[in-house]
């Protein structure tokens, strides 16, 4: 759910398939459509029977003239020891992290990156950008795609398909809760060796340093960490801009949603992942699901009495040890209450908020993702923050605001 708020951002937290040959899963292209699908697991991925043979890369290379920015050079871990690279600011930061936290300080993180069937530009920008260093430092990941009704040659722009997981659900906005819980079921039942699951969108740029530093302090149980908000249901389905977020009284009769983490990036521990995995079994039997995925996850956490991470005693330990006042996730979507619908005209991110304790920046285009990675790779975290938070002008102070001061 992407309706921004004026309330203060709270913040972040973390979270858990037994082998099976067949899933019968909800499918549809509207809020109520539902179809059952037989699937099987191949090489750790779900592939629908009608898709077999269609999801392989057809040899088309990325960067075919219209997307040259994807030709970002790669550095392998061995490069960091070469003398000519030691002056590189990012290399210095990288070495400091590995010296302080060990060679694989991100081991135990599993990133489930939600992406569309046609989102090859986003996937390639991630592969050639921030993902390289996360993997080198021990993190694991998969790109998550709904595997129903995938067209032939859907992944012809991808340089590889080995990191794509096809889930037996439809890729459709009002069915996103099925996709999220199906992914949770897969990672819980099929993947080992992780203790923090990060569910994120493909237009988020995560901060490596923040993920490394907070890892030792994340709780092993009850982790639910993200941009925590509490909102009233939006009811006007006819609104041309915000009607997609409208929820009927039948779906939610209350006047206030439980606290929930907005969808772009959320962290879970194994037990909270299992809560979503268990919910998937229920969703399989339902023709209609709650249309807003992030609110639905918040309801699941609320049902199990899970408290968001920055509202727990454990967070106090992080504040004391790291000196962080908050653990922010910065996102800047259009504000429905503002007079303009162009968020960039109001400044992308507030420079004062772009500090060490920021876990992710959202949203970025593929081009911005590559440029941000280039800045961080060549000049370090300071350059990344400058690029993301100074690229667009800060909001101008209105006369009314000046009078208030």
N, C-alpha and C positions, 0 to 999 in steps of 0.2 A: 504494500500500500504506500503510495507516494505523496499523500497530501502533507505538505509541510506544516510545522507548528510554530507558534510564537513562544511556546514554553521552553524552558531551559532543557538542553539535551542531557540525558543521564548517561548511560553507556553499556559496556561490553561484557561478554561471558562465554562458556564452552559445553562437549557431549558424546551413541552405540549401535548373519542371515544364515541361516542354516541352508545347506544345499537343497535345491529343489529343481525339478525339471520343467514344471509348468506353472505359469501364473495366469489367472484370469482377472483382468484388471479393467477398471472403469475407463471409458473412452468416449469422447464426444467433441463437438465443436460449439457447444453452447453450454449454458449453465446446467441444463437438465439432460443433455444427450449422454448416453452411456452404452458401451458395447463391450463384450467380453473378447479377449484376445489370448490365444495360446502363444507362449514364447518359450525360448530355451536359452540357456546361458552358454556363450562361447567365449573362451579366453577372458573370462571375467566380465564380459559385457552381455547385456540383454539384446537379442536380435530377434525380431519378429519373423515368422516363417515367410511372409510375403516379401520381406526385405532381404532375405539371404541373397548375397551376390550383388546387391544394389548399393551397399554402403561402403564398398571398398574404394580407396583412392584411385582415380583413373589416370594418375601420372601427371596431372596438370600441376605445374609449379606455381608457387605463390609469387606475387610481384611481377605480373605479366604486363607491365607497362603503365597501368593505371593506379598502381599502389606501391610505388617504389620505396616508400618509407618503411615498408616491412623488411627491407634488406638491412636490418640492424645487425652489425657484426656481433659475433658471440665470443665470449671469453670463457675458457674452461678453467677449472680450479687450479690446474698446474700453472697457469699464466700468472697467478698472484705472487708466486715466489720469484719471478723474474725481476732483476734490479730495475729495469726501465719502467716498470709499472708501480714501483713503490712510491712515486711522487703523486700518483693518482689518489685523490681524496677518498673516493669510494673504496679503493683497495685498502687504504689505511683503516677505514671504518670496518671493513670486512674482516681484516686480520685482528683488529681489536675485539670484535665480537667472538671470533673463534678462540682467541686466547682466553677471554674472560668466561665464556660459556661452553667451551668445548668445540670439537670439529663439526658436530651435527646438532646445534642448539635448537633446530626446528623439528627434530625427530619426535614423532607422536602427533604432529598436526596432520590432518587429512582435509584437503580443500575440495569441496564439491561445488564446482563452478557451473551454475545454471546458464545455459545458452540456447539459442534457437537453432533449428535445422539449417537455416541460411546464414548463420552468424559466423562465417569463416573469417571475416576480417577481424572481428573481435578476438576469436580464438588465436589467430596468427599474431596479433598484436601482443597478446598475453604470453604466448610461447616465446616470442622474441624479445620480451620485455622483462617484467618483474619476476616471472615464473622461474627463470633460469637460476637465480640466486636462491630462491626459496627451496628448490629441489636440491641444489648443491649442499644446502645446509640441513637437509634431512627430511623436508616435508614431502608428502605424497599428495596426489590429486587425480581427479577425473573431470572431464567436461560432461555435463549431464544434459541429455537431449531426449525428448519424448520420441519413442520409436514407432509410433503409430502413424500410418499414412506418410511415410518419408518418401519423397520422389527419387527417381533414379538419378544418379550422379549428384546427390545432394551435397556431398562433401568433396567435390572436385577442386575446390579452392584450398582445401586443407593440405598442409605438407605431410601430415600423418593422420591416421585414424586410430592408432593404437591407444591413444589417451581419451577416446570418446566412449562413453557408456550410454547405450541405448536402453532407456527404461520403457516398459510396456504400458505407457500412458500417452495421452494426447498432449501435444504442446499447445495449450490454449489458456488464455489468461484466467478465466474463471475456474479452470481445473488445476491451477498451479499447486493447490494443497495436495492433490494426488501425486504430483511429481516430487514434491518435497518429501512426503512421507515414504514414497517408493524408494527414493534415494537413501533415506534413513534406514529403511529395511535392508537394502543392499549392503550398505557399508557396515551395518551391525552384524549381518549374517555371513558376509563373504570376505570382509577385510579384517586383518589382524594387525596388531602392533601400533594402534593409534589410541590416544586418550582424549584428543580434542578434535572435534569435527567443526569445520568452518563452512557454513552454507553461504554462498555469495553469488552475486550476479556478475556477468562478464564485462560490465562497465565500471567496476570498482578497482581502484589502485590501492593495494594494501601496503602498509609500512613494515618493512622487514625488521627494523630496529625495535619497534614497539612489540611485535610478536615475539621476538627473541627475549626481550627483557621481562615480559610479564609471564612467560611460560612457567617458571618455577613457582609462581604464586597462584596459578589457576587451580580451583578446587577439582578434585577427582570426581565429585558427585554434585549434582544440582546446579550445574553450570548453564546459564542462559544469559548471554551477554551480547548486547547490541545497542542500537540507538533506541532507547526505551521511551515510549510516549504513551499517553492516554488520551483518547479522543472520543467525541460523540459520533454516533453513526451519521453518515451523510445519506439523506433520504431522497433527494431530487434526482431521479433517474433520467429526467429530460434535460438536465443541465448539459450544454454542449461540450463543456470542458471537463467537468468533474462527475458527470453521470456514470462513468465506468466504476466509480467507487461507491455508488448508491447501494444500500442494503435495505431490504424490506423489513417491515415489522415481523413478518413471518420468520425470516431468517434470524433476526435479532430483535426481540421485543424490548430490550432494555434501552436506557438512555445514555449509557456510558460503557465503552468497551473496557475489558480488563487491560492492565498494562501489557504492552506488547512491543517487541523489537521490530522495527521497520525492516522490510525484506532484503535490501541490498547486501547486507553482511551480518551474520549472526553466528555466535560461537556456542557450542554445546559440549557437555561431557557425555560419557558413554550411557549413563542412565537416562539422561534427557533425550538422547537419540532413540533409545529403546522405547520411550513414551510415544514418539512419533512413529516408530516402526509398528508398535502395537495398534496405533490408530489406523495404519494402512489396511490392516485386516478388516476393520470396520468400513473403511471407505470402499473396499472392493464390493461390498454388498449394497452400496448406496447409489441411486441414480442421480441424486442432487446433492451437491456439497456446498459448504459455505464459500461464497465467491472470493473472499479476500484472504489470501494465503497467510500473510503475516499476522493478521488478527486471529485467524483460526489457530495458528501455532500458539499465540498468546493465551487463547482459551484452553488449549491442552495443558500448557504450563500452569495456568491458574487452577485447573481441575486437580492437578497433582501437587498443588501448593508449593510450586517452585518459585523462588524469589529471584529477581534479576540480580546479577553479580554485584553491581555498584550499590545495591541496597542491603548487602550482607556484611557481617563482621569481617569476613576474609578481605573485603575491599579495604578496610582500615589498615590491614597489614601491608597491602600494596602501596597505599598512600605514605605510610611510614618508611618503608624500605626504599622506594623509588622516588619519593618526593613528589608524586603526581597528585594534583588536586582532582583530576577526573581522568577518565579513559574514553576519549572522544571518538566518535565516528562522524565524519563530516559529510553531509550531503546537502545539495542545494537544488531543489526542484522548484518549479513554479509555485508561487504562493497564491492560492485562490482568493485571498483577501486583498491582494495588492492591485493597483490600477494597471500594471503592465504584466504581460505574460512572458516577458523575456528576462529570465533570471540573470543572464550575463550583463544586462544593462545595469543590474544592481550589484555587480561584483560576484565572482564565483564562490570564493571562500573568504572568510574574514581572516586577515593575516594574524590577528591576535590569537586566533584559535589554532593556528597551524604550528603546534608545538610537538615536543617529543612524544607526548602521550596520545597522539592521534593514530588510530589503527587503520583507517582507510579513508579514501577520498572518492566521492561519487557525485555526479556521473562524469565519466570521461569518454570521449570518442576514441576509436582505434588510433587515429592520428595523434591525439593528445596522449594516449597511453604510451605510444612509441617515443614521443618527444619527452615525456616525463621520465621514462626509463633511460633515455640518452643522457638527460641532465644528471640523474642520480648516478649513473655508471661513470660519467666523466668527472663530476665535481662533488659528489656526495649528497648527503641528506639536506644540507643547507640549500643547495641549488635546486633540489626537488621541491622544497617548500617555496622557494622564491618563484619557481615556474608555476606551481599550482595556485599560489595565493597572491601573487602580484601580477599575473598575466592579465587579469581583468581588473579594472579600476574598482576601488572600494566604493560603497554606496555614498552618494553625496548627502550632506546634511541639509535637511530642509529648513526653511525659515522657522517653521513651527518648532522643530527640534531645538534650534538655537534659542528660541524664546524660552523653551522649557528649561534650558540650562541656566 
